[in-house]
């Protein structure tokens, strides 16, 4: 992400009128996320990178799971997939399976509001009122992409367990998790990391619904930044704070 994009991103993701104890900054969340992956990843693991964008985390995952592990990367947009594919080719990542495919709540297709340039990673299923957040950035178009569910993908590909499921799909994280209902109910996902922020509300999702869904599936939830609450600013889109969360099966050894 460029310095300009990061600056805009901070303005977009941090709420107005935040409480005196400020939540973690964008940089702090990113640092905590990467530290978590470095502490968690092991040789031989199976990792799913849902919303791989241009492949920054795909590269990290590939390196740490090694030749005996595997990474399934999903990026549905044309421009994003081209860059992801180019990175994997340039770095000769042989343990990565690339999928120009969206994961969703059902099989079919999804419409994506595509952003360009520095804002490519903002591409989303949600129709975002960015002007309400003081951001003068608009999508360059709408792109249709094929979609399937995580349950169906794993069934067809013979994936029986996922060690790490990372989901960063600009607001539609809940839809991805709904599509993994069977895997989650059978505790075949050892760890989920996913994003929360204003995009969650823009997509029509709510923190309460996400939390209840994961708890019903038998998962415990925490903020990836130690000491920060689950879904900071969860009351509304105006107060929502960008954050990453970790969900693991209840009673499992803490990762």
Secondary structure by P-SEA (a helix, b strand, c coil): ccaaaaaaaaaacccccccccccccaaaaaaaaaaaaaaccccbbbbbbccccccaaaaaaaaaacccbbbbbbbccaaaaaaaaaaaaaaccccbbbbccccccccbbbbbbcccccccccccccccccccccccccccbbbbbbbbcaaaaaaaaccccccbbbbbcccaaaaaaaaaaaaaaaccccbbbbcccaaaaaacccaaaaaaaaaaabbbbbbcccccccccccccccccccbbbbbcccccccc
